[in-house]
């Protein structure tokens, strides 16, 4: 008991020093070196150049389910399936899970970085011939040459976050997590737009194929008339061969169009995460190009900064990098650590009791540690410069992302408006071409014109019909590009699982994930545009 009392009394000054040092360092650990992130300035136009067009509305908010404005149930179903089944989107969701785990690691570094239970049992044999050995002690038997030694204890090391290195790490990890969420949302925007664009392409090919078949039927009638007139000796064989040439060339376009249609369907299958050849049932319905609504809500240019996920992502990656400057800068200054070891130690030598669990076996070691890497030959300072240069790159990238976003909206607006203007003229051109074919056939049958006039009229009709279909397709695809540029569509999965439930079950069988595979957390649904804090 005397040994125990002595040990406990000896611990009191050590613990007092330990607590005092911890308190002192805790008081001064509120600072964080390095810059705080602020959203960089980016040039944005005050209004769109096409503002004032009656087909555009800057007052209403951008439609979050814009694909439904086409009024096409097949398209609605395809977008819904793609959001659930697309494989690249699932990868983006898994990156959020990865970022959650990475943030948890960075958060854990704020606490004692090393903590472990240790234990050992060793057989010890001392040398009689070493410089530290005393032969008299061995001869008298006061010291055993051979004995067993046991030790059981707890070690801990805590680098106090005096300069905010670990807090900056959490700040960077938080921004990185939010950036991965923005990337997921950006992938969803791109996926929705690509499904809609591919759907328009499928319908366009179907319309072109049907138009080609109608023209084949029309040209077959012209061929029969030419053949009949040649049989009756009214005209030469030239009319027949010219009619056959036009007819066969039109027939030849159909397999090419069918190949394009099949390739578009294959692309749709991949977007839906399905093998090729399984989307035909989903594409059932009227074979017509989706019609754009009369009015489109586009908002104001400044709203791009708030709506577009890729703009938010660029901002958040810059915020994450800004925090890394502070991490690198903290390495320039001394680090303050608290270390401690406490445990039980005993041996079977003659001078010890051998009872590991007696109070007399207690030992400890506790105190502060300071490390100051003052001779680093510029490595640490240049490390700060590297991080700062990377930060500046991301600031410039943010501004460029904003500019490109505005350009994409402006390009889509211009394409959408001009395609609608062209539509009016193209419809008139098709109507005139149809009438020309009717007149040419009548006049040829009566012998008023040669067959070249019929050929020209039929060739022009096919060309104008194809141009009309392409113009109608351009209106739809430009509207899709416009909504994509405006960043619409990511809100539909705001409260949905980022990882499909079957995949969650598969991952849980391998690893315990806790709640990291859950729906988006409250923190992840916020739009962060100011200094990112954990």
Secondary structure as UniProt FT lines:
FT   HELIX           2..27
FT   TURN            28..30
FT   TURN            49..52
FT   TURN            54..55
FT   STRAND          56..57
FT   TURN            64..65
FT   HELIX           66..70
FT   HELIX           73..85
FT   HELIX           87..108
FT   TURN            109..110
FT   STRAND          114..125
FT   TURN            131..132
FT   HELIX           135..140
FT   STRAND          146..160
FT   TURN            162..163
FT   HELIX           165..231
FT   TURN            232..233
FT   HELIX           237..271
FT   TURN            272..273
FT   TURN            276..277
FT   HELIX           281..283
FT   STRAND          296..297
FT   HELIX           301..303
FT   HELIX           304..307
FT   HELIX           309..330
FT   TURN            331..332
FT   STRAND          335..347
FT   TURN            350..351
FT   TURN            356..357
FT   HELIX           359..361
FT   STRAND          362..371
FT   TURN            377..378
FT   HELIX           379..445
FT   TURN            446..447
FT   HELIX           451..485
FT   TURN            486..489
FT   HELIX           490..493
FT   TURN            494..495
FT   HELIX           501..510
FT   TURN            514..517
FT   HELIX           522..525
//
